[in-house]
Amino acid sequence: MRTVDDLIASKPRPENIIRPDALVIDALHQLEEVNLSYLIVMDGDVYKGVFSEKDYSRNVVLKGRSSKEAHVQEVMTTDLPVVAPEETVEHCMILMIRSKARYLVAIDGKKFMGIITIHDILREVLANREEVFDDTLAEELIKTAEGRGRIY
């Protein structure tokens, strides 16, 4: 089965990184430049959170804040679910569904590995379906149903 480590290794080195003290307006310009929906907030080598379009709409626009005055660290998300390198892609998908999160933080011990997005999961599932899911149960259901002449 495919793991978080496999996912992170297959992704290019992130270029969507911003400092926590950056202004939101600068983060918005960077989002447009990298054509992504999120930025990884890093203070040097230390992961601090994620700034996303959702953070902007909920924590800046809806709260009447100014993009030219608010800092990324004031509006970013800091409580994303965390996954370890050995956890499976299937586990990531279940965690995203349960927590209603679009992003997961991959951490190896205390070292930040990267961000896993819902798009990463979908790409992985489509490309490697047989390695992501254990089809044993589905195969057993099909075998059982075939004996009765119908598959429901």
DSSP file (Angstrom, degrees, kcal/mol; ACC not computed):
  #  RESIDUE AA STRUCTURE BP1 BP2  ACC     N-H-->O    O-->H-N    N-H-->O    O-->H-N    TCO  KAPPA ALPHA  PHI   PSI    X-CA   Y-CA   Z-CA
    1    1 A M              0   0    0      0, 0.0   131,-0.2     0, 0.0     2,-0.1   0.000 360.0 360.0 360.0 145.4    0.0    0.0    0.0
    2    2 A R        -     0   0    0    129,-1.1    87,-2.0   126,-0.2    88,-0.3  -0.417 360.0-157.5 -75.2 148.6    1.1    3.5   -0.8
    3    3 A T  B  >  -A   88   0A   0     85,-0.3     4,-2.2    86,-0.1    85,-0.2  -0.674  34.0-100.1-123.3 173.6    2.2    5.8    2.1
    4    4 A V  H  > S+     0   0    0     83,-2.4     4,-2.8    80,-0.4     5,-0.3   0.893 123.1  57.0 -58.1 -41.6    2.6    9.4    3.1
    5    5 A D  H  > S+     0   0    0     80,-2.4     4,-2.3    82,-0.2    -1,-0.2   0.902 106.2  49.4 -58.6 -42.2    6.3    9.0    2.4
    6    6 A D  H  > S+     0   0    0     79,-0.3     4,-1.4     2,-0.2    -1,-0.2   0.917 111.4  49.5 -61.9 -44.2    5.5    7.9   -1.2
    7    7 A L  H  X S+     0   0    0     -4,-2.2     4,-0.6     1,-0.2     3,-0.4   0.944 112.7  45.4 -60.9 -49.7    3.2   10.9   -1.7
    8    8 A I  H >< S+     0   0    0     -4,-2.8     3,-1.0     1,-0.2    -1,-0.2   0.896 110.8  53.8 -63.2 -40.3    5.7   13.4   -0.5
    9    9 A A  H 3< S+     0   0    0     -4,-2.3    -1,-0.2    -5,-0.3    -2,-0.2   0.799 106.5  53.4 -64.8 -28.0    8.5   11.9   -2.5
   10   10 A S  H 3< S+     0   0    0     -4,-1.4    -1,-0.2    -3,-0.4    -2,-0.2   0.585  95.0  85.8 -84.1  -9.4    6.4   12.1   -5.7
   11   11 A K  S << S-     0   0    0     -3,-1.0     2,-0.0    -4,-0.6   109,-0.0  -0.651  83.7-112.2 -92.5 147.3    5.7   15.9   -5.2
   12   12 A P        -     0   0    0      0, 0.0    -1,-0.1     0, 0.0     3,-0.1  -0.350  49.5 -81.1 -68.9 159.0    8.0   18.6   -6.4
   13   13 A R        -     0   0    0      1,-0.1     2,-0.1     2,-0.1   101,-0.1  -0.408  61.0-103.1 -59.4 130.8    9.8   20.7   -3.8
   14   14 A P        +     0   0    0      0, 0.0    -1,-0.1     0, 0.0     3,-0.1  -0.315  39.0 176.4 -66.8 137.3    7.3   23.3   -2.7
   15   15 A E        +     0   0    0      1,-0.1     2,-0.9    -3,-0.1    -2,-0.1   0.309  63.3  90.2-112.7   2.3    7.7   26.8   -4.0
   16   16 A N        +     0   0    0     18,-0.1    24,-3.6     2,-0.0     2,-0.4  -0.477  57.9 134.2 -99.6  61.1    4.5   28.1   -2.2
   17   17 A I  E     +b   40   0B   0     -2,-0.9     2,-0.3    22,-0.2    24,-0.2  -0.900  26.8 176.3-115.8 139.6    6.1   29.2    1.0
   18   18 A I  E     -b   41   0B   0     22,-2.7    24,-2.4    -2,-0.4    -2,-0.0  -0.973  30.3-111.4-139.9 153.6    5.5   32.4    2.9
   19   19 A R    >   -     0   0    0     -2,-0.3     3,-1.4    22,-0.2    53,-0.2  -0.529  26.2-122.8 -81.7 151.2    6.7   33.9    6.2
   20   20 A P  T 3  S+     0   0    0      0, 0.0    53,-2.6     0, 0.0    54,-0.3   0.775 110.3  56.2 -65.2 -25.8    4.2   34.4    9.0
   21   21 A D  T 3  S+     0   0    0     51,-0.2     2,-0.0    50,-0.1    22,-0.0   0.416  82.4 115.1 -88.8   3.6    4.9   38.1    9.2
   22   22 A A  S <  S-     0   0    0     -3,-1.4    50,-2.9     1,-0.1    51,-0.3  -0.369  74.5-105.4 -69.2 151.5    4.0   38.7    5.5
   23   23 A L  B  >  -E   71   0C   0     48,-0.2     4,-1.8     1,-0.1     3,-0.4  -0.492  22.3-122.3 -74.9 148.6    1.0   40.8    4.7
   24   24 A V  H  > S+     0   0    0     46,-2.6     4,-2.5     1,-0.2     5,-0.2   0.877 112.2  59.3 -58.6 -39.5   -2.1   39.1    3.5
   25   25 A I  H  > S+     0   0    0     42,-2.5     4,-1.9    45,-0.3    -1,-0.2   0.886 105.7  48.7 -58.9 -38.4   -2.1   41.1    0.3
   26   26 A D  H  > S+     0   0    0     -3,-0.4     4,-2.1    41,-0.3    -1,-0.2   0.872 109.4  52.5 -68.5 -36.8    1.4   39.7   -0.5
   27   27 A A  H  X S+     0   0    0     -4,-1.8     4,-2.6     2,-0.2    -2,-0.2   0.897 107.7  51.9 -64.1 -40.2    0.1   36.2    0.2
   28   28 A L  H  X S+     0   0    0     -4,-2.5     4,-1.9     2,-0.2    -2,-0.2   0.905 109.2  49.5 -63.4 -41.5   -2.7   36.8   -2.2
   29   29 A H  H  X S+     0   0    0     -4,-1.9     4,-2.1     1,-0.2    -1,-0.2   0.900 111.6  49.4 -63.3 -39.6   -0.3   37.9   -4.9
   30   30 A Q  H  X S+     0   0    0     -4,-2.1     4,-2.7     2,-0.2     5,-0.3   0.892 106.5  55.4 -68.1 -39.1    1.8   34.8   -4.3
   31   31 A L  H  X>S+     0   0    0     -4,-2.6     5,-1.3     1,-0.2     4,-1.1   0.921 110.6  46.3 -56.9 -43.3   -1.2   32.5   -4.5
   32   32 A E  H  <5S+     0   0    0     -4,-1.9    -1,-0.2     1,-0.2    -2,-0.2   0.904 111.8  51.7 -65.2 -41.2   -2.0   34.0   -7.9
   33   33 A E  H  <5S+     0   0    0     -4,-2.1    -2,-0.2     1,-0.2    -1,-0.2   0.902 116.8  37.0 -64.4 -43.0    1.7   33.6   -9.0
   34   34 A V  H  <5S-     0   0    0     -4,-2.7    -1,-0.2     2,-0.1    -2,-0.2   0.565 102.0-134.0 -88.1  -7.9    2.0   30.0   -8.0
   35   35 A N  T  <5 +     0   0    0     -4,-1.1     2,-0.3    -5,-0.3    -3,-0.2   0.905  62.5 122.0  55.4  47.5   -1.6   29.2   -9.1
   36   36 A L      < -     0   0    0     -5,-1.3    -1,-0.2    -6,-0.2    -2,-0.1  -0.834  68.3-127.0-129.1 169.3   -2.4   27.2   -6.0
   37   37 A S  S    S+     0   0    0     -2,-0.3    16,-1.9    -3,-0.1     2,-0.3   0.415  87.0  37.5 -98.3   1.2   -5.1   27.5   -3.3
   38   38 A Y  E     - C   0  52B   0     14,-0.2     2,-0.4    -7,-0.1    14,-0.2  -0.985  58.8-150.1-149.7 158.1   -2.7   27.5   -0.3
   39   39 A L  E     - C   0  51B   0     12,-2.8    12,-2.4    -2,-0.3     2,-0.6  -0.973  24.7-124.8-125.2 144.6    0.7   28.7    0.9
   40   40 A I  E     -bC  17  50B   0    -24,-3.6   -22,-2.7    -2,-0.4     2,-0.7  -0.794  23.8-141.2 -87.7 125.1    2.9   26.9    3.5
   41   41 A V  E     +bC  18  49B   0      8,-2.9     7,-3.1    -2,-0.6     8,-1.4  -0.796  29.8 171.8 -93.0 116.1    3.7   29.2    6.3
   42   42 A M  E     - C   0  47B   0    -24,-2.4     2,-0.7    -2,-0.7     5,-0.2  -0.967  31.0-157.2-127.5 139.5    7.3   28.7    7.4
   43   43 A D  E >  S- C   0  46B   0      3,-2.8     3,-1.6    -2,-0.4     2,-0.5  -0.875  78.7 -55.1-111.0  94.1    9.5   30.7    9.8
   44   44 A G  T 3  S-     0   0    0     -2,-0.7    -2,-0.0     1,-0.3     0, 0.0  -0.640 122.4 -20.0  68.8-120.5   12.9   29.6    8.6
   45   45 A D  T 3  S+     0   0    0     -2,-0.5     2,-0.6    -3,-0.1    67,-0.3   0.316 117.7 102.9 -97.3   6.4   12.8   25.8    8.7
   46   46 A V  E <   -C   43   0B   0     -3,-1.6    -3,-2.8    65,-0.1     2,-0.2  -0.814  69.4-133.6-100.7 121.8    9.9   25.7   11.2
   47   47 A Y  E     +C   42   0B   0     -2,-0.6    -5,-0.2    -5,-0.2     3,-0.1  -0.512  29.5 169.2 -69.2 133.2    6.4   24.9    9.9
   48   48 A K  E     -     0   0B   0     -7,-3.1     2,-0.3     1,-0.4    -6,-0.2   0.659  50.9 -72.5-117.3 -29.6    3.8   27.3   11.3
   49   49 A G  E     -C   41   0B   0     -8,-1.4    -8,-2.9    30,-0.1    -1,-0.4  -0.990  47.7 -74.1 164.0-164.3    0.6   26.7    9.4
   50   50 A V  E     -CD  40  77B   0     27,-2.3    27,-3.1    -2,-0.3     2,-0.5  -0.993  23.8-155.0-131.6 136.7   -1.2   27.1    6.1
   51   51 A F  E     +C   39   0B   0    -12,-2.4   -12,-2.8    -2,-0.4     2,-0.3  -0.965  28.1 171.2-109.6 124.6   -2.7   30.2    4.5
   52   52 A S  E  >  -C   38   0B   0     -2,-0.5     4,-2.1   -14,-0.2   -14,-0.2  -0.793  51.1-103.2-129.1 169.6   -5.5   29.3    2.0
   53   53 A E  H  > S+     0   0    0    -16,-1.9     4,-2.5    -2,-0.3     5,-0.2   0.853 123.6  56.7 -58.2 -34.4   -8.2   31.0    0.0
   54   54 A K  H  > S+     0   0    0    -17,-0.3     4,-2.5     2,-0.2     5,-0.3   0.896 104.6  51.0 -64.9 -41.0  -10.6   29.7    2.6
   55   55 A D  H  > S+     0   0    0      2,-0.2     4,-2.9     1,-0.2     5,-0.4   0.913 110.7  50.2 -61.6 -42.1   -8.6   31.5    5.4
   56   56 A Y  H  X>S+     0   0    0     -4,-2.1     5,-2.3     1,-0.2     4,-1.6   0.949 113.4  43.5 -61.7 -49.8   -8.7   34.7    3.4
   57   57 A S  I  <>S+     0   0    0     -4,-2.5     5,-2.0     3,-0.2    -2,-0.2   0.898 124.5  34.0 -66.6 -39.3  -12.5   34.6    2.8
   58   58 A R  I  <5S+     0   0    0     -4,-2.5    -2,-0.2    -5,-0.2    -1,-0.2   0.858 127.6  33.0 -84.9 -36.7  -13.4   33.6    6.4
   59   59 A N  I  <5S+     0   0    0     -4,-2.9    -3,-0.2    -5,-0.3    -2,-0.2   0.572 132.1  22.4-102.8  -9.6  -10.8   35.4    8.4
   60   60 A V  I  <>S+     0   0    0     -4,-1.6     5,-2.6    -5,-0.4     4,-0.3   0.690 126.6  35.8-116.2 -64.6  -10.2   38.6    6.4
   61   61 A V  I > <S+     0   0    0     -5,-2.3     3,-1.7     1,-0.2    -3,-0.2   0.958 121.6  43.1 -59.9 -56.3  -13.2   39.3    4.1
   62   62 A L  T 3 <S+     0   0    0     -5,-2.0    -1,-0.2     1,-0.3    -4,-0.1   0.736 116.0  49.4 -67.0 -21.6  -16.0   38.2    6.4
   63   63 A K  T 3 5S-     0   0    0     -3,-0.1    -1,-0.3    -6,-0.1    -2,-0.2   0.337 112.1-118.1 -98.8   6.6  -14.4   39.8    9.5
   64   64 A G  T < 5 +     0   0    0     -3,-1.7    -3,-0.2    -4,-0.3     2,-0.2   0.776  60.0 152.7  67.0  27.8  -13.9   43.1    7.7
   65   65 A R      < -     0   0    0     -5,-2.6     2,-0.5     1,-0.0    -1,-0.2  -0.481  46.5-111.9 -87.3 161.5  -10.1   43.1    8.0
   66   66 A S    >>  -     0   0    0     -2,-0.2     4,-2.8     1,-0.1     3,-1.2  -0.813   9.0-150.6 -96.5 129.2   -7.7   44.8    5.6
   67   67 A S  T 34 S+     0   0    0     -2,-0.5   -42,-2.5     1,-0.2   -41,-0.3   0.744 100.5  55.8 -65.1 -23.3   -5.5   42.7    3.3
   68   68 A K  T 34 S+     0   0    0    -44,-0.2    -1,-0.2   -43,-0.1   -45,-0.1   0.536 118.5  30.4 -88.2  -6.8   -3.0   45.5    3.4
   69   69 A E  T <4 S+     0   0    0     -3,-1.2    -2,-0.2     2,-0.0     2,-0.1   0.668  98.5  87.7-119.6 -31.7   -2.7   45.5    7.2
   70   70 A A     <  -     0   0    0     -4,-2.8   -46,-2.6     1,-0.1   -45,-0.3  -0.445  67.6-137.3 -74.8 144.9   -3.4   42.0    8.4
   71   71 A H  B >>  -E   23   0C   0    -48,-0.2     3,-1.6    -2,-0.1     4,-0.6  -0.738  18.9-118.1-100.7 151.7   -0.5   39.5    8.6
   72   72 A V  H >> S+     0   0    0    -50,-2.9     4,-1.7    -2,-0.3     3,-1.5   0.879 112.6  60.0 -53.8 -43.2   -0.6   35.9    7.5
   73   73 A Q  H 34 S+     0   0    0    -53,-2.6    -1,-0.3     1,-0.3   -52,-0.1   0.706 100.4  57.1 -62.9 -19.2    0.0   34.6   11.0
   74   74 A E  H <4 S+     0   0    0     -3,-1.6    -1,-0.3   -54,-0.3    -2,-0.2   0.673 120.7  24.8 -83.4 -18.3   -3.2   36.4   12.2
   75   75 A V  H << S+     0   0    0     -3,-1.5    -2,-0.2    -4,-0.6   -16,-0.1   0.440  94.4 110.0-127.4  -3.3   -5.4   34.6    9.8
   76   76 A M  S  < S-     0   0    0     -4,-1.7     2,-0.5    -5,-0.2   -25,-0.2  -0.215  70.4-106.7 -75.9 166.1   -3.7   31.3    8.8
   77   77 A T  B     +D   50   0B   0    -27,-3.1   -27,-2.3     1,-0.1     3,-0.1  -0.813  37.9 168.2 -92.7 130.9   -4.8   27.8    9.8
   78   78 A T        +     0   0    0     -2,-0.5    -1,-0.1   -29,-0.2   -27,-0.0   0.456  61.8  69.0-119.5  -5.8   -2.6   26.1   12.5
   79   79 A D        +     0   0    0      2,-0.0    -1,-0.1     3,-0.0     3,-0.1  -0.172  60.7 146.8-114.1  40.7   -4.6   23.1   13.5
   80   80 A L        -     0   0    0     -3,-0.1    24,-0.1     1,-0.1     2,-0.0  -0.418  58.3 -93.6 -71.7 150.4   -4.5   20.8   10.5
   81   81 A P        -     0   0    0      0, 0.0    24,-2.8     0, 0.0     2,-0.4  -0.346  41.8-137.1 -61.7 146.7   -4.5   17.0   11.0
   82   82 A V  E     -f  105   0D   0     22,-0.2     2,-0.3    -3,-0.1    24,-0.2  -0.878  18.2-170.0-111.9 138.9   -0.9   15.6   11.1
   83   83 A V  E     -f  106   0D   0     22,-2.8    24,-2.7    -2,-0.4    21,-0.0  -0.932  15.8-132.1-126.0 152.8    0.2   12.3    9.5
   84   84 A A    >   -     0   0    0     -2,-0.3     3,-1.6    22,-0.2   -80,-0.4  -0.628  30.6-105.8 -99.6 160.3    3.4   10.3    9.8
   85   85 A P  T 3  S+     0   0    0      0, 0.0   -80,-2.4     0, 0.0   -81,-0.3   0.783 116.1  52.9 -58.1 -31.0    5.5    9.0    6.8
   86   86 A E  T 3  S+     0   0    0    -82,-0.2     2,-0.1   -83,-0.2    -3,-0.0   0.554  83.3 108.6 -85.6  -6.8    4.4    5.4    7.3
   87   87 A E  S <  S-     0   0    0     -3,-1.6   -83,-2.4     1,-0.1   -82,-0.2  -0.393  71.8-111.6 -73.1 150.3    0.7    6.1    7.3
   88   88 A T  B  >  -A    3   0A   0    -85,-0.2     4,-2.0     1,-0.1   -85,-0.3  -0.327  13.2-119.8 -83.2 160.8   -1.3    4.9    4.2
   89   89 A V  H  > S+     0   0    0    -87,-2.0     4,-2.4     1,-0.2     5,-0.2   0.879 117.3  56.5 -62.1 -39.1   -2.9    7.0    1.5
   90   90 A E  H  > S+     0   0    0     42,-0.4     4,-2.3   -88,-0.3    -1,-0.2   0.912 105.3  50.8 -60.4 -42.1   -6.2    5.4    2.5
   91   91 A H  H  > S+     0   0    0      1,-0.2     4,-2.6     2,-0.2    -1,-0.2   0.913 108.9  52.1 -60.6 -42.4   -5.7    6.6    6.1
   92   92 A C  H  X S+     0   0    0     -4,-2.0     4,-2.5     1,-0.2    -2,-0.2   0.915 109.1  49.8 -59.2 -43.9   -5.1   10.1    4.8
   93   93 A M  H  X S+     0   0    0     -4,-2.4     4,-2.1     2,-0.2    -1,-0.2   0.922 111.9  47.0 -63.3 -44.6   -8.3   10.0    2.8
   94   94 A I  H  X S+     0   0    0     -4,-2.3     4,-2.7     1,-0.2     5,-0.2   0.903 111.9  51.3 -63.5 -41.6  -10.3    8.8    5.8
   95   95 A L  H  X S+     0   0    0     -4,-2.6     4,-2.4     1,-0.2     6,-0.3   0.893 109.3  50.2 -63.4 -41.1   -8.7   11.5    8.0
   96   96 A M  H  X>S+     0   0    0     -4,-2.5     5,-1.4     2,-0.2     4,-1.0   0.913 112.8  46.9 -62.9 -42.4   -9.5   14.2    5.5
   97   97 A I  H  <5S+     0   0    0     -4,-2.1     3,-0.4     2,-0.2    -2,-0.2   0.943 115.0  45.1 -65.4 -47.8  -13.2   13.0    5.4
   98   98 A R  H  <5S+     0   0    0     -4,-2.7    -2,-0.2     1,-0.2    -1,-0.2   0.876 121.5  37.1 -65.1 -38.7  -13.5   12.8    9.2
   99   99 A S  H  <5S-     0   0    0     -4,-2.4    -1,-0.2    -5,-0.2    -2,-0.2   0.496 101.6-129.7 -93.3  -3.7  -11.9   16.1    9.9
  100  100 A K  T  <5 +     0   0    0     -4,-1.0     2,-0.3    -3,-0.4    -3,-0.2   0.872  57.0 151.3  54.8  39.8  -13.4   17.9    6.8
  101  101 A A      < -     0   0    0     -5,-1.4    -1,-0.2    -6,-0.3    -2,-0.1  -0.771  45.1-161.7-103.3 145.9   -9.8   19.1    6.0
  102  102 A R  S    S+     0   0    0     -2,-0.3    16,-1.6    -3,-0.1     2,-0.3   0.557  80.3  42.8 -95.3 -13.0   -8.5   19.8    2.5
  103  103 A Y  E     - G   0 117D   0     14,-0.2     2,-0.3    15,-0.1    14,-0.2  -0.965  61.5-162.6-136.1 148.7   -4.9   19.6    3.7
  104  104 A L  E     - G   0 116D   0     12,-2.4    12,-2.7    -2,-0.3     2,-0.6  -0.969  20.5-130.8-126.6 146.7   -2.8   17.3    6.0
  105  105 A V  E     -fG  82 115D   0    -24,-2.8   -22,-2.8    -2,-0.3     2,-0.6  -0.873  16.6-148.7 -99.2 122.2    0.6   18.1    7.5
  106  106 A A  E     +fG  83 114D   0      8,-3.0     7,-3.1    -2,-0.6     8,-1.3  -0.818  22.5 176.4 -92.8 121.2    3.2   15.4    7.0
  107  107 A I  E     - G   0 112D   0    -24,-2.7     2,-0.7    -2,-0.6     5,-0.2  -0.989  23.0-158.5-129.1 131.8    5.6   15.3    9.9
  108  108 A D  E >  S- G   0 111D   0      3,-3.0     3,-2.4    -2,-0.4     2,-1.0  -0.900  75.9 -51.0-108.8 100.8    8.5   12.8   10.5
  109  109 A G  T 3  S-     0   0    0     -2,-0.7    -2,-0.0     1,-0.3     0, 0.0  -0.619 123.6 -26.8  69.3-106.3    9.2   13.0   14.2
  110  110 A K  T 3  S+     0   0    0     -2,-1.0     2,-0.5     2,-0.1    -1,-0.3   0.312 117.1 106.2-116.2   3.7    9.5   16.8   14.6
  111  111 A K  E <  S-G  108   0D   0     -3,-2.4    -3,-3.0   -65,-0.1     2,-0.3  -0.748  70.3-127.7 -93.4 126.2   10.6   17.4   11.0
  112  112 A F  E     +G  107   0D   0     -2,-0.5    -5,-0.2   -67,-0.3     3,-0.1  -0.553  28.3 176.2 -69.8 126.5    8.2   19.0    8.5
  113  113 A M  E     -     0   0D   0     -7,-3.1     2,-0.3     1,-0.4    -6,-0.2   0.788  48.7 -82.8 -99.7 -38.8    7.9   16.9    5.4
  114  114 A G  E     -G  106   0D   0     -8,-1.3    -8,-3.0  -101,-0.1     2,-0.4  -0.962  43.7 -68.0 158.5-176.2    5.3   18.7    3.4
  115  115 A I  E     -G  105   0D   0     -2,-0.3     2,-0.5   -10,-0.2   -10,-0.2  -0.915  32.0-153.2-111.1 135.1    1.5   19.3    2.9
  116  116 A I  E     -G  104   0D   0    -12,-2.7   -12,-2.4    -2,-0.4     2,-0.2  -0.938  17.4-161.8-106.4 127.9   -0.7   16.6    1.4
  117  117 A T  E  >  -G  103   0D   0     -2,-0.5     4,-1.8   -14,-0.2   -14,-0.2  -0.625  33.8-110.5-105.3 165.1   -3.8   18.0   -0.4
  118  118 A I  H  > S+     0   0    0    -16,-1.6     4,-2.3     1,-0.2     5,-0.1   0.833 121.2  57.1 -61.2 -31.4   -7.0   16.4   -1.3
  119  119 A H  H  > S+     0   0    0    -17,-0.2     4,-2.6     2,-0.2    -1,-0.2   0.869 102.1  54.3 -67.7 -36.3   -5.8   16.7   -5.0
  120  120 A D  H  > S+     0   0    0      2,-0.2     4,-2.2     1,-0.2    -2,-0.2   0.920 109.5  48.5 -60.4 -43.3   -2.7   14.7   -4.1
  121  121 A I  H  X S+     0   0    0     -4,-1.8     4,-2.8     2,-0.2    -2,-0.2   0.930 111.5  48.8 -63.7 -46.5   -5.0   11.9   -2.7
  122  122 A L  H  X S+     0   0    0     -4,-2.3     4,-2.5     1,-0.2     5,-0.2   0.917 111.5  49.1 -61.4 -43.8   -7.2   11.9   -5.8
  123  123 A R  H  X S+     0   0    0     -4,-2.6     4,-2.3     1,-0.2     5,-0.2   0.918 112.9  48.4 -60.5 -42.9   -4.2   11.8   -8.2
  124  124 A E  H  X S+     0   0    0     -4,-2.2     4,-2.5    -5,-0.2    -2,-0.2   0.913 111.3  49.2 -64.9 -43.5   -2.8    8.9   -6.2
  125  125 A V  H  < S+     0   0    0     -4,-2.8     4,-0.4     1,-0.2    -2,-0.2   0.930 113.9  45.5 -62.9 -45.5   -6.0    7.0   -6.1
  126  126 A L  H  < S+     0   0    0     -4,-2.5     3,-0.4    -5,-0.2    -1,-0.2   0.886 118.8  41.4 -66.3 -38.4   -6.5    7.4   -9.8
  127  127 A A  H  < S+     0   0    0     -4,-2.3    -2,-0.2    -5,-0.2    -1,-0.2   0.816 131.9  20.5 -79.2 -31.0   -3.0    6.5  -10.7
  128  128 A N    >X  +     0   0    0     -4,-2.5     3,-1.6    -5,-0.2     4,-1.6  -0.200  68.9 149.1-135.5  44.0   -2.5    3.6   -8.3
  129  129 A R  H 3> S+     0   0    0     -4,-0.4     4,-2.0    -3,-0.4     3,-0.4   0.861  75.8  52.7 -50.5 -43.1   -5.9    2.3   -7.3
  130  130 A E  H 34 S+     0   0    0      1,-0.2    -1,-0.3     2,-0.2     5,-0.2   0.757 113.0  44.5 -68.9 -23.0   -4.7   -1.2   -6.8
  131  131 A E  H <4 S+     0   0    0     -3,-1.6  -129,-1.1    -6,-0.1    -1,-0.2   0.648 112.7  51.2 -92.3 -17.3   -1.9   -0.1   -4.5
  132  132 A V  H  < S+     0   0    0     -4,-1.6   -42,-0.4    -3,-0.4     2,-0.3   0.880 111.0  42.4 -86.3 -41.6   -4.0    2.3   -2.5
  133  133 A F  S  < S-     0   0    0     -4,-2.0     2,-0.8    -5,-0.2    -1,-0.1  -0.817  75.7-127.0-113.1 147.7   -7.0    0.1   -1.5
  134  134 A D        -     0   0    0     -2,-0.3     3,-0.5     1,-0.1     4,-0.3  -0.833  22.6-170.5 -87.9 111.2   -7.2   -3.5   -0.4
  135  135 A D     >  +     0   0    0     -2,-0.8     4,-2.8    -5,-0.2     5,-0.2   0.314  55.7 106.3 -87.5   8.5   -9.6   -5.1   -2.8
  136  136 A T  H  > S+     0   0    0      1,-0.2     4,-2.1     2,-0.2    -1,-0.2   0.917  81.0  45.5 -55.9 -48.5   -9.9   -8.3   -0.9
  137  137 A L  H  > S+     0   0    0     -3,-0.5     4,-2.2     1,-0.2    -1,-0.2   0.922 113.7  49.1 -63.6 -44.7  -13.4   -7.6    0.4
  138  138 A A  H  > S+     0   0    0     -4,-0.3     4,-2.2     1,-0.2    -1,-0.2   0.908 110.7  51.0 -61.2 -42.2  -14.7   -6.4   -3.0
  139  139 A E  H  X S+     0   0    0     -4,-2.8     4,-2.4     1,-0.2    -1,-0.2   0.895 109.5  50.3 -63.2 -40.4  -13.3   -9.5   -4.6
  140  140 A E  H  X S+     0   0    0     -4,-2.1     4,-2.4    -5,-0.2    -1,-0.2   0.896 110.0  50.2 -64.7 -40.8  -15.0  -11.8   -2.1
  141  141 A L  H  X S+     0   0    0     -4,-2.2     4,-2.5     2,-0.2    -2,-0.2   0.904 111.2  48.8 -63.3 -41.7  -18.3  -10.0   -2.6
  142  142 A I  H  X S+     0   0    0     -4,-2.2     4,-2.6     2,-0.2    -2,-0.2   0.926 111.5  49.1 -64.9 -44.9  -18.0  -10.4   -6.4
  143  143 A K  H  X S+     0   0    0     -4,-2.4     4,-1.2     1,-0.2    -2,-0.2   0.917 113.5  47.0 -60.6 -43.8  -17.2  -14.1   -6.1
  144  144 A T  H  < S+     0   0    0     -4,-2.4     4,-0.5     1,-0.2     3,-0.3   0.924 114.7  46.1 -63.7 -45.0  -20.1  -14.7   -3.8
  145  145 A A  H >X>S+     0   0    0     -4,-2.5     5,-1.3     1,-0.2     3,-1.2   0.844 104.4  61.8 -68.6 -34.8  -22.5  -12.8   -6.0
  146  146 A E  H ><5S+     0   0    0     -4,-2.6     3,-0.9     1,-0.3    -1,-0.2   0.845  96.1  60.5 -62.2 -32.9  -21.3  -14.5   -9.2
  147  147 A G  T 3<5S+     0   0    0     -4,-1.2    -1,-0.3    -3,-0.3    -2,-0.2   0.754 107.6  45.5 -64.9 -23.8  -22.5  -17.8   -7.8
  148  148 A R  T <45S-     0   0    0     -3,-1.2    -1,-0.3    -4,-0.5    -2,-0.2   0.459 115.2-116.2 -97.6  -4.1  -26.0  -16.4   -7.6
  149  149 A G  T <<5S+     0   0    0     -3,-0.9     2,-0.4    -4,-0.5    -3,-0.2   0.427  84.8  84.5  87.0  -2.6  -25.8  -14.9  -11.1
  150  150 A R      < -     0   0    0     -5,-1.3     2,-0.5    -8,-0.1    -2,-0.3  -0.981  57.5-155.4-135.3 147.0  -26.1  -11.3  -10.0
  151  151 A I              0   0    0     -2,-0.4    -9,-0.1     1,-0.1   -10,-0.0  -0.965 360.0 360.0-121.1 113.7  -23.8   -8.6   -8.7
  152  152 A Y              0   0    0     -2,-0.5    -1,-0.1   -10,-0.0   -10,-0.1   0.324 360.0 360.0-122.3 360.0  -25.4   -5.9   -6.6
